[in-house]
Amino acid sequence: MKLSLKVEYACRVLAQLSRSYGTQKFSHIDELARLEDIPANYLVQILNDLRNGGLINSRRGKQGGYSLAKPPKEITLYGIVTIIEGDLLEINLASSGFSGKKVKEVWGEVAEAMKKKTLGYSLESFLPEESEAMYYI
């Protein structure tokens, strides 16, 4: 399994949006792209997927932009990956042959373990601790 750049960018932009969750602030795409070092034209596609998946809201106009649709603790890594990529680990194995049934069973267990693990991480997991976010002069 290889983590796609699209999933990485989605996690980063959602972490950035979570910083202003609970305020009435909407973040502009140019600001998000700059802060997270993501190409703006690619970010548009990701934000559309996240909006269609119900994770973010968007508003048009001068005061518009993007914001989280749910609290950060309710957005799981599993939810992000499935919105962006679909199934975490798609298993299309046949049960034929001498070992087919057991191979399919093992991979099914792996997929279930991955699902369980990624459901255990919320968007809050991507936020730095307060001490990490502080800057000292």
N, C-alpha and C positions, 0 to 999 in steps of 0.2 A: 504494500500500500504506500502510495506517495501522496503527501499533503500538497495540494495545489496552491499556487500563488493566490488564486482567487479566494480560497478559504482563509489563508493567512491575512490578506487584505481585509476581508470581511470581519475577522476577529479584531484587527487593529482599529478599523473605523468604528466598530461597535463599542470598543473600549473607550475610544475618544468621545463618542456620543454619551456614554454613560457618565462621563465627568460632569455633564451639565443636566443630568436627569433630575427631575423635580423642580427645575426652574422653568421659566417660560421661554428660554432661549432656544432658538433654532440655529444650527450651525450651517454655514454656507459651504458648498462643495469645494470651492477654492481653498478655504481655510482648512477643511478636513484633509484635502490632498496634500497641502503644504505640511501640516503638522505630522501626518503619518507617512510622508514621502511615498505617495501613491500617485501614479499618473491620473490626472483628472478625467480624461476620456474613458479610462478603464473603470474608474471609480463610479462613474455614472451607471454603468451596467450592473455593478455590484449593489449599489444603492437601490436600483430598480428591483433586483431580485429580493433584497431584504424587505423592501416595502411591500412587494407582492406576497411575501411570506409572512407578513404581519408583525415584523420585528421593529420597523421604524415607521414614522409618519413623515410626510413631506408637506410643505406649504409653499405656494408660489408667491412671487412678488418680492419687493424690496426687503420686507421683514421676514421673508420666507427662509426655507432651508430644510434641515433634517433634524429629527429628534427621535429618541427611543419611544416605542409604543407601549413598552412594558417595563417594569422595574428590572434593573440589571440582574437581580437574584433569580428572576423567572426566565431568563434567556440562557439556555444551556448550550454547551459546546455541541451536543448532539443536534439540537435544533438548528444551529448555525450551519453545520456541515450538511444536514439533509436538505436545507433550503438551497444552499449553493450547489451541492454536488449530487444530491439524491441519497440513496442508501450508503451507509458508512462502509460496508463491505458486502457487496452484492455477490451472492453465491448461486451460481448456475451450474451445479455439478450433477452428474448422473450417478445413480446408485448401482449402475451395472458393473459387471466384472467382479472378480474375487474381492477386491478391496474397496470398491466404489462406495458401498454403504457406510463403511467406517470412515473413509476420507471425508465424505459429505457430513457426517455427524461431527467430526472433529472441527471442521471449518465452521459449522453452525454454532458450536460452542464458542469458538473464537469471536465470531460476529456478535454473539449475545454478550460476551464479556466486554467487547469494545463499546457496545451500546450502553451497557450498565455504567462503565467507567466514564464515558463522555456525558451521560446524564448527570453524573455527580459533580461536574464542573459548571459553574454559572459564569456569566459575564464578569461578575465581581472578581473571579480568579485572575482576570487579566489586568486588574488595576494594581498599580504599585502601592505598597504599604505607605502610610503617611511619612515615615522616616526616609523611604526611598525617594519620595517626590520632593522632599525639601532641598532647597539649594542654600548653601552656606557661602558667605562672603568673607 
